Amino acid sequence: MKTIRTVPDLRAALNGPRRAGRSIGLVPTMGALHEGHLSLIRRARAQCDQVVVTLFVNPTQFNDHQDLAAYPRDEARDAALAAEAGADVLFVPSPAEVYPRGFATTVTVDEISAPLEGAQRGPAHFAGVATVVTKLLNMAQPDVAFFGQKDAQQVAVIRRAVRDLDIPVRIEVGETIREPDGLALSSRNVRLPAADRHRALALRRGLDAVRACHAAGERDATILAAIGRAAMAELAVEPEYLELVDPDTFTEIHSVGDEPVLVAVAARVGDVRLIDNDILDAGR
């Protein structure tokens, strides 16, 4: 695996494979790789001839400077894991490489960005996500880009940006990978102290309660959300939100019908902010 730090070097490294007609897969990450990231790299390896993994902690999507400063960084560890999972190229740009002096362009995706994570983290969050992903797609020009379902709203924002800006890439979404007890894997999990680790299961407990209530026949979204919040309260966790929304537009759902519905949840457990989601589907 080759580590590359500049855009010209990345493009030069990919010119040969591209001219030879080899497919290129891109897995954007902010590092602190875990099994969720590695599953995406392996999926890219199975589908593509050339696999590029990016390692960049994007400052523009953080609304909390302390959260940015605390974000785990270990390039040597991440490089070893990415190589083992099948990456050919590790792209590790500096902030100055991604946002050079005089940078003045922002990609903003309206409507989808406004609720849930957008409301909690502010409009700059998804603008930062959309801008950096657009830049990474333009830098690497992959055939396929791989993202995780845990960040469902981020995926919806990226899909809309790719569609609206006519970016020639296919977006693939991998399922949420979980720890044995059901907690969704996250780079932030390592920051959970032992006293809060069990309480973090409240997010999954809330989602499971909604699913069980839906399976029993309940279709009123207000009731389903209330059931989920009550299940979380049993572990003394109050969600920032637990809502049922359209998985493509993120508009609020009032009644669950035959179309898939996303149940999205976020909560702070101690000092750590976690997110998770589930899909209610009449066919499941």
C-alpha positions as CSV (number, residue, x, y, z in Angstrom):
1,M,0.0,0.0,0.0
2,K,1.3,3.4,-0.9
3,T,0.7,6.5,1.3
4,I,0.1,9.7,-0.6
5,R,-0.3,13.3,0.8
6,T,-0.9,15.6,-2.2
7,V,-3.6,15.8,-4.8
8,P,-1.2,15.8,-7.8
9,D,0.5,12.7,-6.4
10,L,-2.9,11.0,-5.9
11,R,-4.0,11.8,-9.5
12,A,-0.6,10.6,-10.8
13,A,-0.9,7.3,-8.9
14,L,-4.4,6.7,-10.3
15,N,-3.8,7.8,-13.9
16,G,-2.3,4.4,-14.9
17,P,-5.0,2.2,-13.5
18,R,-7.7,4.6,-14.9
19,R,-6.1,4.5,-18.4
20,A,-6.0,0.7,-18.2
21,G,-9.7,0.7,-17.6
22,R,-9.4,-0.5,-14.0
23,S,-12.2,0.4,-11.6
24,I,-11.4,2.7,-8.7
25,G,-13.1,2.5,-5.3
26,L,-12.9,5.3,-2.7
27,V,-13.5,4.8,1.0
28,P,-13.5,8.3,2.8
29,T,-12.7,8.1,6.5
30,M,-11.6,10.4,9.3
31,G,-9.3,7.7,10.6
32,A,-9.6,5.9,14.0
33,L,-10.5,2.9,11.8
34,H,-12.7,0.2,13.3
35,E,-14.5,-2.8,11.8
36,G,-17.2,-0.6,10.3
37,H,-14.5,1.1,8.1
38,L,-12.7,-2.1,7.4
39,S,-15.9,-3.8,6.2
40,L,-16.2,-0.9,3.6
41,I,-12.6,-1.3,2.6
42,R,-13.1,-5.1,2.1
43,R,-16.3,-4.4,0.1
44,A,-14.4,-2.0,-2.1
45,R,-11.7,-4.6,-2.5
46,A,-14.3,-7.1,-3.7
47,Q,-15.8,-4.8,-6.2
48,C,-13.0,-2.6,-7.5
49,D,-9.5,-3.1,-9.0
50,Q,-8.0,-0.2,-7.2
51,V,-9.0,0.8,-3.6
52,V,-8.2,4.3,-2.2
53,V,-8.8,5.0,1.5
54,T,-8.7,8.6,2.6
55,L,-7.6,9.6,6.1
56,F,-8.6,13.2,6.9
57,V,-10.2,14.7,10.1
58,N,-12.3,17.3,8.4
59,P,-12.3,20.5,10.6
60,T,-15.2,22.1,8.8
61,Q,-17.8,19.6,9.9
62,F,-17.1,20.0,13.7
63,N,-19.2,22.4,15.5
64,D,-17.4,21.7,18.8
65,H,-13.7,22.5,18.9
66,Q,-13.2,20.2,21.9
67,D,-14.7,17.3,19.9
68,L,-12.3,18.1,17.0
69,A,-9.3,18.2,19.4
70,A,-10.4,14.9,21.1
71,Y,-10.9,13.0,17.9
72,P,-8.5,10.0,17.9
73,R,-5.6,10.1,15.5
74,D,-3.1,7.3,14.9
75,E,-1.9,7.2,11.3
76,A,0.4,4.3,11.7
77,R,-2.3,2.1,13.2
78,D,-4.8,3.2,10.6
79,A,-2.4,2.5,7.8
80,A,-1.7,-1.0,9.0
81,L,-5.4,-1.8,9.3
82,A,-6.2,-0.3,5.8
83,A,-3.5,-2.3,4.2
84,E,-4.6,-5.5,5.8
85,A,-8.2,-4.9,4.6
86,G,-7.0,-4.5,1.0
87,A,-6.3,-0.8,0.4
88,D,-3.9,0.0,-2.4
89,V,-3.6,3.7,-1.7
90,L,-3.9,5.7,1.6
91,F,-4.5,9.3,0.9
92,V,-3.6,11.5,3.9
93,P,-3.8,15.1,3.0
94,S,-3.1,18.0,5.3
95,P,-5.8,20.6,6.1
96,A,-3.8,23.1,3.9
97,E,-3.9,20.6,1.0
98,V,-7.7,20.2,1.3
99,Y,-8.4,23.9,2.1
100,P,-5.6,25.9,0.6
101,R,-5.1,29.6,1.3
102,G,-8.0,31.6,-0.2
103,F,-10.4,28.7,-0.3
104,A,-13.9,30.2,-0.5
105,T,-16.4,27.6,-1.8
106,T,-18.9,25.6,0.1
107,V,-21.3,22.9,-1.0
108,T,-24.7,23.3,0.7
109,V,-27.5,20.7,0.4
110,D,-30.8,22.3,1.4
111,E,-33.7,20.6,3.2
112,I,-32.1,17.2,3.9
113,S,-29.4,19.0,6.0
114,A,-31.8,20.9,8.2
115,P,-33.4,18.4,10.6
116,L,-31.9,16.0,13.2
117,E,-28.1,16.2,12.9
118,G,-28.4,19.5,11.1
119,A,-30.5,21.0,13.8
120,Q,-28.3,19.7,16.6
121,R,-24.9,20.4,15.1
122,G,-25.8,23.5,13.1
123,P,-25.9,24.2,9.3
124,A,-22.1,24.3,9.0
125,H,-21.9,20.5,9.8
126,F,-23.4,19.1,6.6
127,A,-22.0,21.9,4.6
128,G,-18.6,20.8,5.8
129,V,-19.4,17.1,5.0
130,A,-20.8,17.9,1.5
131,T,-17.9,20.1,0.7
132,V,-15.1,17.8,1.8
133,V,-16.7,14.7,0.1
134,T,-17.2,16.6,-3.1
135,K,-13.6,17.6,-3.0
136,L,-12.4,14.0,-2.3
137,L,-14.6,12.7,-5.1
138,N,-13.1,15.3,-7.5
139,M,-9.6,14.5,-6.3
140,A,-9.8,10.7,-6.7
141,Q,-12.5,10.6,-9.4
142,P,-13.6,7.1,-8.3
143,D,-16.1,4.9,-10.0
144,V,-17.6,3.9,-6.7
145,A,-17.5,5.5,-3.2
146,F,-18.4,3.6,0.0
147,F,-20.1,4.9,3.1
148,G,-21.7,3.4,6.2
149,Q,-25.4,3.2,7.0
150,K,-24.8,4.4,10.6
151,D,-24.4,7.9,9.2
152,A,-27.7,7.7,7.3
153,Q,-28.3,11.4,7.1
154,Q,-24.8,12.0,5.8
155,V,-25.3,9.4,3.1
156,A,-28.6,11.1,2.1
157,V,-26.8,14.4,1.8
158,I,-24.0,13.0,-0.2
159,R,-26.4,11.2,-2.6
160,R,-28.2,14.4,-3.2
161,A,-25.0,16.4,-3.8
162,V,-23.7,13.7,-6.2
163,R,-27.0,13.8,-8.1
164,D,-27.5,17.5,-8.2
165,L,-23.9,18.2,-9.2
166,D,-23.7,15.4,-11.8
167,I,-20.7,13.8,-10.2
168,P,-20.1,10.5,-12.1
169,V,-19.8,8.2,-9.1
170,R,-21.9,5.3,-7.7
171,I,-22.6,5.5,-4.0
172,E,-22.5,2.2,-2.1
173,V,-23.8,1.9,1.5
174,G,-22.6,-0.8,3.9
175,E,-24.7,-2.0,6.8
176,T,-24.0,-0.7,10.3
177,I,-21.4,-2.9,12.1
178,R,-22.0,-3.5,15.8
179,E,-20.2,-4.6,18.8
180,P,-21.3,-8.0,20.2
181,D,-23.8,-6.3,22.6
182,G,-25.4,-4.3,19.8
183,L,-23.7,-0.9,20.2
184,A,-23.0,0.6,16.8
185,L,-19.3,0.8,16.2
186,S,-18.0,4.4,16.3
187,S,-14.6,6.0,16.7
188,R,-16.1,7.7,19.7
189,N,-16.8,4.5,21.6
190,V,-13.3,4.4,22.9
191,R,-14.0,7.6,24.8
192,L,-16.8,6.0,26.8
193,P,-15.7,5.4,30.4
194,A,-16.6,2.1,32.0
195,A,-19.5,3.7,33.9
196,D,-21.1,4.9,30.8
197,R,-20.4,1.9,28.4
198,H,-23.6,0.0,29.4
199,R,-25.7,3.2,29.3
200,A,-24.6,3.7,25.7
201,L,-26.8,0.6,24.8
202,A,-29.8,2.9,25.4
203,L,-29.7,3.9,21.7
204,R,-30.0,0.3,20.5
205,R,-32.5,-0.4,23.2
206,G,-34.7,2.5,21.9
207,L,-34.5,1.3,18.3
208,D,-35.3,-2.3,19.3
209,A,-38.3,-1.1,21.3
210,V,-39.6,0.8,18.2
211,R,-39.1,-2.2,16.0
212,A,-40.9,-4.5,18.4
213,C,-43.8,-2.1,18.8
214,H,-44.0,-1.8,15.0
215,A,-43.9,-5.6,14.6
216,A,-46.8,-5.8,17.1
217,G,-48.9,-3.6,14.7
218,E,-48.4,0.0,15.9
219,R,-48.2,2.4,13.0
220,D,-48.5,5.9,14.7
221,A,-45.1,7.5,14.5
222,T,-45.7,9.6,17.6
223,I,-46.4,6.5,19.7
224,L,-43.5,4.5,18.2
225,A,-41.1,7.4,19.1
226,A,-42.5,7.7,22.6
227,I,-41.9,3.9,23.1
228,G,-38.3,4.3,22.0
229,R,-37.6,7.2,24.3
230,A,-39.2,5.4,27.2
231,A,-36.9,2.4,26.6
232,M,-33.9,4.7,26.6
233,A,-35.0,6.3,29.8
234,E,-34.6,3.0,31.5
235,L,-30.9,3.4,31.2
236,A,-31.1,7.1,32.2
237,V,-30.4,8.4,28.7
238,E,-32.4,11.3,27.2
239,P,-32.1,11.4,23.4
240,E,-31.4,14.6,21.6
241,Y,-33.8,13.2,19.1
242,L,-35.5,10.0,18.3
243,E,-37.6,10.5,15.2
244,L,-39.2,8.5,12.3
245,V,-38.4,10.1,8.9
246,D,-38.3,9.4,5.2
247,P,-34.9,7.8,4.6
248,D,-34.4,9.8,1.4
249,T,-35.7,13.3,2.3
250,F,-35.6,13.2,6.1
251,T,-39.0,14.7,6.3
252,E,-41.0,13.7,9.4
253,I,-43.3,10.6,9.1
254,H,-46.6,10.6,10.9
255,S,-47.8,7.1,10.1
256,V,-45.8,4.1,9.0
257,G,-47.1,2.5,5.9
258,D,-45.7,0.2,3.3
259,E,-42.7,2.4,2.4
260,P,-39.4,2.0,4.4
261,V,-39.1,4.5,7.4
262,L,-35.8,5.4,9.1
263,V,-35.8,5.6,12.8
264,A,-32.9,7.9,13.8
265,V,-31.6,8.5,17.3
266,A,-28.8,10.6,18.9
267,A,-27.9,11.0,22.5
268,R,-25.1,12.1,24.7
269,V,-23.8,9.5,27.1
270,G,-21.6,11.3,29.5
271,D,-19.4,13.5,27.4
272,V,-19.7,11.3,24.3
273,R,-22.3,12.0,21.6
274,L,-23.5,8.8,19.7
275,I,-25.9,8.2,16.8
276,D,-27.7,5.2,15.5
277,N,-30.6,4.2,13.2
278,D,-32.8,1.4,12.0
279,I,-35.1,0.9,9.0
280,L,-38.7,-0.1,9.5
281,D,-39.8,-2.0,6.4
282,A,-43.1,-3.7,5.8
283,G,-41.2,-6.5,4.1
284,R,-38.9,-7.2,7.1
